[in-house]
Structures are given as C-alpha cells and as structure tokens.
Amino acid sequence: MAGIYIHIPFCKQACSYCDFHFSTNLKNSTAVVEAICQELDFRKGYLRGEKIESIYFGGGTPSLLEKKDLEKILNTIHNFYTLGSNPEICLEANPDDLTRTKLKEISKAGINRLSIGVQSFHDEDLRFMNRAHNSKEAISSIKQAQDIGISNISIDLIFGSPSTTNKMWEQNLDQFFELNVPHLSSYSLTVEEKTKLADQIKTNKVEALDDQKNYDQYLALQQAIGQNDFEQYELSNYCKNAQYSKHNGSYWLQKKYLGVGPSAHSYNGKSRQWNVSNNSLYLRAVNTKSSYSEKEELSEADQYHDYLITRLRTKWGVSKTEVSSLFSDFIVSHFINQSNLIDSKKVTRTDDSIIIKREFLFQSDQLVDLLWLDNVV
C-alpha cells in the first residue's frame, strides 16, 4: 500500500514560524490545480501499481481550495491510480476557512479526515504566531465539523512558544480533551532560518526559546495524554482507540509515497525526489513537459539511516528481524553492537525490538546518533 501527497502552495498570510513553501498570491491557484492533475498523469507509474491507502492535501493551506478543485484532483487520482477499500483522504485546514458550508462541500468532495491547524486556543499565542484565525473560530470549526458528521479529526497544537505560559499550555490541553477529538499532533516551536520568528529573535524583539519551559510543557503533555487514555504512537502524534494517521504512518514505516505539486517530495524506498519550490517554475515546467524535480539515489547507508530516524520516533521502534532482512551483514553487525550500548533506562528491549520509552522520545535524535554508521571506528 502507498500514499499520495498533494502540496497546495497558497496561504492567506505567512505565519511567523513557518518555512514551508507557499505564496500569499492566489492568482495562479487554478493553473496550479491543473498542473497537479497533469503531474498525477505523468507520474502514474511511479508507485508501480500499488494500491493507494492514503491521499493527503498539505501545504500551504489546502482549505483555500474550492470544492471543484478538490473534486478535479480526486477524480484524476481515481482515473490513474487504484485505491484501497477504505482510503484515508485528509485535508489540512485552517479554522477560519471551515464554515458549515465549506465543511459540507469538502465532505461531499470526498474528504473523510481533517487536520486542523489550531496551534493554540489562546488569542495571545495566535497573534504572536501571526495566525489568520482566533480562538473562537478554532473551537467553532471543530464543533461544526463534528456536527455535520466528520469525526476523523486531528488538530495541531504548538508548545514552547515565548507567548505560551505553562498554565496556558495546560488550558490548551484541557480544551483539546473537552472537544473529544481523537487525534493530536503536537510540536515544539522551532526557529527556522529566513522566518519572521528567526528575525525577531535575532533583533531581540522576541526572547529566545526557553529549553526548560519547552521540556516542561512536553512533560505536561505526556501526563495529560496518559490521564485521558491517549496513546503516543510517534514523537509528535497521539490518538485514541488506535486512530493512527495512515498517511503520516507511510513516512514512519518506509512505505512508498508520491508527492505532487511545487516542493512536494516522493519516496520509493530506493530514491527520494523533490519538486522545485517555485510556483511559476513548476507551472512552466509541467506545461512544457520539462524537468521540475531533483532526485537522490539512496545508498544502503542512507536507507539504514532513514529507517533509524523514522522508526525510533514511533511506538514500534526498530526490529532486529527487519534490520537483518533489509541490510547487509556489516550493517546488521554494527546495529547489534551499537544497540547493546544504549542505556537500558531509556529503551524497552524485547527479543526482536528496541523501543524508546515514552519519556525519552524527545531525545530520540541522541539515540539515533549512537546507531549511526559514522560511529564505526
């Protein structure tokens, strides 16, 4: 089974922390949708006929698309790809876009899962992040989606912001659980180069991020999810009743995925490929059937590192059996020798797996470094 990712490169405004590819000029949106459909046609052989279990509209802000645009893209996928029996079709959405009318339209178009970019239920946070919505719209969008029958909902929440006190973060979590949403993606605020936030910190307009507060809020999240019968199945993802994200799971479990649209990435196990991060160049290249992407062939070491980075972030961890079946004897020997050096206080070991304990998942990069091939003497 495989996935398809569609990058919609448009937003109403730029969030202060975001470094994803997007444009606030929507004049080419119709042309981009048409080009995405052409690319889906051009690359229909990429997944080699594997059935599609997930379709994910990301961005950018896909909820800016009209119903006809969503239907056009989904119809194109149905024409050129074989879907599994119950595919997850997810749309990233901003709360201010999700009116009752809009929700009914996207549901009729075929969307069966929403990932809502709430980020915070406090207006002070939202202003700091330069979000387009307010806290009232955040709550309303979730309740209205539930009212019309969309129950498969995930929301994003950000912790560690200079604007977010520990008390505010606890209130964010309380509000989330009160809304009875089955999935949460929660991320630590990070400072990316060439963002407004990076400039604000560099010019002392905003205080630098506080590592201790960041960790304290992560621990508060851990406590809250345990008290509310949620499961942490990946570093930043939590759910109730095993309602995992099928699409994100394809990234963590090394499944193939096709990415279409400007800046979208693709992966087939042996190589990764990424499209140009420029709307005009992408349109011109697709329309003239010229190159619009770059490709990297993955060495065995690259594939091993990808396996470590993704699997150690999850509740399933790394499997000795899988490592032995996927990689050469040299890598298997290295993995076994290095994994024996990992502090037992930080991992759970079974006969076949090594799983980072939940309280140490935040430090997964450190354990990946220990298993990295560069550590071979």
C-alpha positions in Angstrom: 0.0 0.0 0.0 1.2 3.5 -0.8 0.3 7.2 -0.3 -0.2 10.3 -2.4 0.7 13.8 -1.1 -0.6 16.9 -2.8 1.1 20.2 -1.9 -1.2 23.2 -2.2 1.2 26.2 -2.2 -1.1 29.0 -1.1 -1.8 30.8 2.2 -3.8 33.9 3.3 -0.8 35.1 5.2 2.6 34.0 6.5 2.8 32.5 10.0 5.9 33.8 11.8 7.5 30.4 12.3 6.7 28.7 9.0 9.3 27.8 6.4 7.2 25.6 4.2 6.8 26.6 0.5 3.7 28.8 -0.1 2.6 32.0 -1.8 0.0 34.6 -0.5 -0.8 35.4 -4.1 -3.6 33.1 -5.2 -3.9 34.3 -8.8 -2.3 31.1 -10.2 -4.3 28.7 -8.0 -6.5 27.3 -10.9 -3.4 26.8 -13.0 -1.6 25.0 -10.2 -4.5 22.7 -9.7 -4.4 21.9 -13.4 -0.7 21.3 -13.3 -1.0 19.0 -10.3 -3.5 16.9 -12.3 -1.1 16.8 -15.2 1.7 15.7 -12.9 -0.5 12.9 -11.5 -1.0 11.7 -15.0 2.7 12.0 -15.9 3.9 10.1 -12.8 1.2 7.4 -12.6 3.8 4.7 -13.0 5.9 5.9 -10.0 4.2 3.7 -7.4 4.2 0.7 -9.8 0.5 -0.1 -9.4 0.5 -0.3 -5.6 -2.9 0.4 -4.1 -3.4 3.8 -2.5 -4.3 3.8 1.1 -4.0 7.5 1.8 -4.3 10.8 0.0 -3.1 13.9 1.8 -3.7 17.5 0.9 -1.0 19.5 2.6 0.6 22.9 2.2 0.2 25.8 2.4 -3.4 25.9 3.2 -5.4 23.3 1.2 -8.7 24.5 2.7 -8.4 27.5 0.4 -9.3 25.3 -2.5 -12.9 25.3 -3.8 -14.9 22.1 -4.0 -14.4 21.8 -7.7 -10.7 21.9 -7.3 -10.7 19.1 -4.8 -13.0 17.1 -7.0 -10.8 17.6 -10.0 -7.7 16.4 -8.2 -9.5 13.4 -6.6 -11.1 12.4 -9.9 -7.7 12.5 -11.6 -6.4 10.1 -8.9 -9.3 7.8 -9.4 -8.7 7.8 -13.1 -5.0 6.9 -12.9 -4.5 5.0 -9.6 -6.1 2.1 -7.8 -7.4 2.9 -4.4 -7.7 0.5 -1.5 -11.0 -0.4 0.0 -11.1 2.4 2.6 -8.5 5.1 1.8 -7.9 7.9 4.2 -8.4 11.2 2.3 -7.2 14.0 4.6 -7.2 17.8 4.2 -5.1 20.2 6.2 -7.4 23.2 7.1 -7.2 26.5 8.9 -10.1 27.1 11.3 -11.1 30.4 9.7 -11.9 28.5 6.4 -14.1 25.9 8.0 -17.6 27.4 7.8 -20.5 25.0 7.9 -21.0 25.5 4.1 -17.3 24.8 3.4 -17.3 21.7 5.6 -20.3 20.3 3.8 -18.6 20.9 0.4 -15.3 19.2 1.3 -17.2 16.3 2.8 -19.2 15.9 -0.5 -15.9 16.2 -2.4 -14.7 13.0 -0.7 -12.6 14.3 2.2 -13.0 11.9 5.2 -10.4 13.3 7.6 -9.4 16.8 8.7 -6.1 18.0 10.1 -7.0 21.4 11.6 -4.2 23.9 12.3 -5.4 25.2 15.6 -1.9 25.7 17.2 -3.4 27.3 20.3 -6.7 28.1 21.9 -5.3 31.4 23.2 -5.6 34.6 21.1 -2.3 35.9 22.5 -0.5 32.9 21.1 -2.3 33.1 17.7 -1.3 36.8 17.4 2.3 36.0 18.2 2.3 33.3 15.5 0.5 35.6 13.0 -2.3 33.0 12.5 -5.3 34.1 10.5 -7.9 32.7 12.9 -8.8 33.4 16.6 -9.6 31.0 19.4 -13.4 31.2 18.9 -13.0 30.1 15.3 -10.7 27.3 16.4 -13.4 25.8 18.7 -16.2 26.5 16.3 -14.5 24.8 13.4 -14.1 21.6 15.3 -17.7 21.5 16.7 -19.2 22.3 13.3 -17.1 19.5 11.6 -18.4 17.1 14.3 -22.0 18.3 13.8 -22.0 17.5 10.1 -20.6 14.1 10.7 -16.8 14.4 10.3 -15.5 12.5 13.3 -12.0 11.6 12.0 -10.3 14.9 13.1 -6.8 15.7 14.1 -5.6 19.1 15.4 -2.2 20.7 15.7 -1.0 22.3 18.9 2.3 24.1 19.4 4.2 24.2 22.8 7.3 26.1 23.8 6.3 29.4 22.4 7.6 32.5 24.2 3.9 33.6 24.4 2.7 30.4 26.0 3.0 30.1 29.8 2.8 26.6 31.4 -0.7 27.5 32.6 -1.8 28.4 29.1 -0.4 25.2 27.8 -2.4 23.2 30.3 -5.5 25.1 29.3 -4.8 24.2 25.7 -4.7 20.6 26.5 -7.8 20.8 28.7 -9.7 22.4 25.8 -8.5 19.7 23.4 -9.7 16.8 25.5 -13.0 18.6 26.2 -13.7 18.7 22.4 -13.4 15.0 22.2 -11.1 15.0 19.1 -9.5 11.5 18.5 -6.1 12.7 17.2 -3.5 15.3 18.2 -0.3 16.4 16.5 1.7 18.5 19.0 5.0 20.1 18.1 7.7 22.1 19.9 8.1 25.5 18.4 11.3 25.6 16.4 13.1 28.5 14.9 13.7 28.1 11.2 16.1 30.3 9.1 14.5 33.0 7.0 11.3 33.2 9.0 9.9 36.2 10.8 10.4 34.5 14.1 14.1 34.0 13.5 14.5 37.7 12.6 12.5 38.7 15.7 14.8 36.7 18.0 18.0 37.8 16.2 17.0 41.5 16.6 15.9 41.0 20.3 12.3 41.8 19.5 11.3 38.4 20.9 13.0 36.4 23.6 14.9 33.3 22.7 13.1 29.9 23.2 13.4 28.5 26.7 14.6 24.9 26.6 13.4 24.2 30.1 9.9 25.6 29.5 9.8 23.6 26.3 10.6 20.4 28.1 8.3 21.1 31.0 5.4 21.6 28.5 6.3 18.3 26.8 6.2 16.5 30.1 2.8 18.1 30.9 1.6 16.8 27.5 2.8 13.3 28.4 1.0 13.4 31.7 -2.2 14.7 30.1 -2.4 12.1 27.3 -1.9 9.3 29.8 -4.7 10.6 32.0 -7.1 10.8 29.0 -6.4 7.3 27.6 -4.5 8.6 24.6 -1.6 6.7 23.0 1.6 8.3 21.9 2.5 6.3 18.7 5.1 8.7 17.3 7.2 11.5 18.8 4.6 14.3 17.9 1.4 12.2 17.4 -1.2 11.0 19.8 -4.5 9.2 19.3 -7.4 7.4 21.0 -8.6 4.0 20.0 -5.8 3.4 17.6 -7.0 6.1 15.2 -3.5 6.5 13.7 -2.8 8.7 10.7 -2.4 6.4 7.7 -0.6 9.0 5.7 2.0 10.0 8.2 2.4 6.4 9.0 3.6 5.8 5.5 6.6 8.1 6.2 7.5 6.4 9.5 7.1 2.9 8.2 9.0 3.4 5.0 6.1 2.9 2.7 6.2 4.4 -0.8 4.6 7.8 -1.5 4.2 10.1 -4.4 4.4 13.8 -3.9 2.9 16.2 -6.5 2.8 20.0 -6.6 5.5 22.6 -6.0 8.1 21.5 -3.4 6.4 18.1 -2.9 8.7 15.1 -2.0 8.4 11.5 -3.2 10.0 8.3 -1.9 10.1 4.8 -3.3 12.5 3.0 -0.9 15.5 3.3 -3.2 15.4 7.1 -4.0 13.9 10.3 -2.9 12.7 13.1 -5.3 11.6 16.7 -4.7 9.9 19.2 -6.9 11.0 22.8 -7.5 9.9 25.2 -4.7 8.7 27.8 -7.1 5.1 28.1 -8.4 6.0 29.8 -11.7 8.9 27.4 -12.5 6.7 24.4 -11.6 3.9 25.6 -13.9 6.2 26.4 -16.8 8.0 23.0 -16.5 4.8 20.9 -16.2 3.2 22.8 -19.2 6.3 22.2 -21.3 6.9 18.7 -20.0 10.4 19.6 -18.9 12.2 18.7 -15.7 10.8 20.2 -12.5 12.4 17.9 -9.8 15.7 16.6 -8.4 16.5 13.1 -7.4 18.8 11.4 -5.0 19.6 7.7 -5.2 19.9 6.3 -1.7 22.9 4.2 -0.7 22.4 1.3 1.7 23.7 3.5 4.5 21.2 6.2 3.6 18.4 3.7 3.7 19.6 2.4 7.1 19.7 5.9 8.4 16.2 6.7 7.1 15.0 3.5 8.9 16.5 4.6 12.2 15.3 8.2 12.0 11.7 7.3 11.3 11.3 4.0 13.3 12.9 5.2 16.5 10.3 8.0 16.7 7.5 5.5 16.9 6.0 3.2 19.4 7.0 0.2 17.2 10.7 1.1 17.4 13.3 -0.8 15.4 13.1 -4.5 14.6 16.2 -6.7 14.6 14.5 -9.1 12.2 13.7 -6.2 9.8 17.3 -4.8 10.0 18.6 -8.3 9.3 16.3 -8.8 6.3 16.8 -5.3 4.8 20.6 -4.7 5.2 24.0 -6.2 4.7 25.8 -8.3 7.3 28.1 -5.3 8.1 25.2 -3.0 8.9 23.5 -5.7 10.9 26.6 -6.3 13.0 27.1 -2.6 13.6 23.4 -2.2 14.6 23.6 -5.1 17.1 26.9 -4.0 18.6 25.8 -0.3 19.0 22.3 -1.1 20.2 23.8 -3.0 23.1 25.3 0.3 24.3 22.0 2.1 24.6 21.2 2.9 28.2 18.5 0.4 29.3 16.8 3.1 31.3 15.8 4.8 28.0 14.6 1.9 26.0 12.4 -1.2 26.2 14.1 -4.3 24.8 12.2 -7.4 23.5 13.6 -10.4 21.7 13.2 -8.6 18.4 12.8 -4.9 19.0 14.2 -1.8 20.7 11.6 0.9 21.6 12.4 4.2 23.1 10.5 4.7 26.3 7.8 7.4 26.0 9.5 9.8 28.5 12.7 9.7 26.4 11.2 10.0 22.9 12.0 13.7 23.0 15.7 12.6 22.9 15.4 10.2 20.0 17.9 12.0 17.9 20.6 11.2 20.5 19.9 7.5 20.3 19.9 7.6 16.5 23.4 9.2 16.7 24.6 6.2 18.6 23.4 3.8 15.9 24.6 6.0 13.0 27.2 4.4 10.7 29.6 7.4 11.2 30.3 6.0 14.6 32.1 3.0 13.1 35.7 3.1 14.2 
